[in-house]
């Protein structure tokens, strides 16, 4: 996915890099929230609760996750106002959807909404990250929509892998074990199996497109995914740091695709 660099002016580039970095941090924090059982630590109150800063300073990753997301939104709004173009528009819409779907995910965890909302939340979060990284590095705004189409339409297939990963998280509600997926018997096991099949198709596409660096990161992510699966079955409510690491490697795959 090569592109002609059109680096924006210094202040906008700095803000865009900062926003992209915060978006990535927010995604990884979401993995840590799941990994250590903080999904409903603030209940279904959204977006804030009393003493949010105090809770964050005490180390609650869900509170830190929400504060980080708020900063992403504020910078996104600033960029939209000061540098209106297709990328800043899509980025701002993405953060709005991420926030609204973030509220929905609380009800997914509480068993009141279907797991697809978690999948859409993850897509919106990654689109936010990608938008501001591309803005910072000078991706032409006029080509941005076609770039997003490439992330959805095969052979890239990336967004479906991300979506199904979110569905797995939502289906297990951050507290259920997955069990033996060799012969799927329930929605959670089928969701995990489809997520895995989608990842395999994605890897085949990377081989076909000779994207070896992306493939390397993808295989590393898959290895962490297997370890995560085992950790979830061992301790479904607190599988640990592996989920955050899984998200970090997923971000690495995305970045490698952008600059392949």
N, C-alpha and C positions, 0 to 999 in steps of 0.2 A: 504494500500500500504506500508507494512512494508519492511524495508531493513536492511542489515547488515552494520553497520557504519564502514567506512574506512576513518577516518578523515585525510584530506591531511595535509601536513606540514603547519606550522603556517602562513608564508607569503601568501601562496596560499589561505588558508582558509579565511584570512582577506580580500584579494582582491576579492574573490568570494562572501563573504557576502556583501562587499561594492557594488559590481556590481549588485547583486540581489536587494539590498536596493535602489540603484539608479534607477534600472529598474522599481521597484514598484512605486517609487516616480514619475517617468516619466509617468506611466500609470495613476496615480491619477491626475497628472497635466493635462493630456489629458482630463480627466473628467471636471476639473476646466475650461479649455479652452472652452469646449462646454457649460458649465453651465453659463459662463459669456459673451458669445458671441465674443470670441477672435479667432474663427476658421480661419478667413482670415485677422487677424490683420496685418500680414506681407505680405499680398498678396499671390501670387503664387511663390514668390521667395523662392528657396530652395537650400541648407539647411540653408543658412544664408542671411542676408540682412545687409545693412549699419547700423553702430551704434548698432549692436546686443546687446552688453553689456549695452549700455546706455538705450536701450529699456527695457532690463531685469531689470535693477536697478529702472526703473520707475514703475515696477510691472506688466509688460505684461506677463501673464502666458504662452503664446505661445512661446515667446522668451526663458523663463526659461525652458520650456518643451524641446526645441531644444538643449539648452546647456546641460541639464541633459542627454539627449539621446547621445550627443557627448561624454560625460564622460563615459557613459556605453560602447560605442564603443571602446574608447581608452583602458579601462581596459580589455575589452574582447579581444582585439588584444594582449595585454600584456600576458594574461593568455594562449592564443592560442600558442604564441611563446615559453613561458617558461614551459608550462605543457600541451603539445599536447596529447589529448585523444578524445574519442568520444563526451564527454560532452562539452569540450571547442570548438570542431569543430562545433557541432550543435548550441551551444550558439553564436558563431561568425557568422555563416550563418544566424541565426535568427535575430541578430541585423542588419545585412546587409539588409535582407528582410524587417525588420521593417522600416529602413531608406528609402529604395526605395519606399515601399508602403506608407510611410508617405508623400512622395512627391505626390504619386498618390491620396492620400486623399484630398489634396488641390484642385485637379481637380475634385474630387467627389463633394466637397463642392461648387465648381464653376459650377457644372452641366455638366462637360465635360467627366466624366467617370462614369460607373455604380457603385452602392453602394457596390457591392461584394468586391471591393478593400479595403473598410473600414473594412469589416469583416475579410479579410485575414491579414490586418495590425494588428488587435487586436490579432489574433491567434499568429502571429509572436512576438508581444510584450510580451504576456504571456509566450510563449515558452522561450524567453530570460530570463524572471524572474525566471521561474522554473529551467532552466538549471543551473544557477549560484547558486541558493539556494541548489540544489541537490549536486552540486560540493562542496560547502562549508561544507555540512553535511556528505560528504563521500559516496554518492551513487555510487555503482560500475559502472564504465564507460561501462563495457561490457553489462550491463543490461539496459542501458539508452533507446535504441531504443524500446525495448519491453515495457518500462514504457510509452513512448509517444503513443504507439499503444493502451495502455489501456485507455488513455485520449480521444482517438478518437472513439474506437469501443464500442458499447453498451455492458453492461448497463451503463457505466460511462457517455458517451454522453456529457462530459463537453465542449469539443471544439466546438460542434455545437451550444450550448447555447451562448458561447462567440462570435462565428461567427455571429449569428443572431442578437445579441446585436449591433455589429458593423454595420450590414446591416441596422438596424433601424436608427442608427446615420447618416449613409451615405444617406439613402433615404430621411430623413427629412432635410438634408444639414445644420443641426444645426440652422435652422430658421423656420421650418414649424411645425405647431401643428399636433398632431396625430389624434385627433378627437375621435369619438365614435367607439370603436373597437368591440362592441358586435355583430355588423353585418358589417364585413369588406367590404369596397367598393373600396379601392384603394391599390396601392402597399405598401404604408407606413403602413396602417392599417393591411394588411395581414402579413407584415414583423413583426410587433409588436405581432400579434396573434401567429405566428409560434414561435417567440422567447418565448412567454409565455407557449405555449404547450411543447416546448423543455425543459423548466425549470421544468414543472410539471413531465415530464418523468424522468428527472434527479432526482427529489425529490423521486419519486417512487423507483428508483434504489438505492438511499441512504438508504431508509427504508429496502429494500430487502437485502442490504449488511450490515445492522446494523451499519451504519456510522452516529451515532446520533449527534455528535459534528458538523460534516459537514452539517447535515440536519438543525441544529439550526442556523448556520451561513447562510445557504442557504435561510431559511425562513425569516431571518432578512433582507437579501439582497432583497428578493422578496417584502417584505413590503416597503422597501425604493424604490424599482422599481415602485410600485403602486403610491407612493407619487411623484416620479419623473415624471411619466406619467401625473399626475394631474398638476404638476408644468409646464410641457411642454405645456399642453393645455392652461394654464393660461397665460404663458409668454414664447412663443416658442423660442424667441431669447436669453433670459436670464433666464432660469429656476432655476439657482442658484447652491448652494453648493451640492445639493442632488445628482447630477450626479457624482461628485467627491467621495461622500460618497458611492454611489452605486459601484463604481470601487474599493474602499477600502474594502468593504465587499466581493466583488468578489475575491479579493486577499486573504482574510481570508479563504474563502471556499477552494481555491486552496491549501493553506498552511495546512489546516486541513486534506485535502485528502492525502497530501504527508506523513503526520505523523500519519495517522489513524491506 
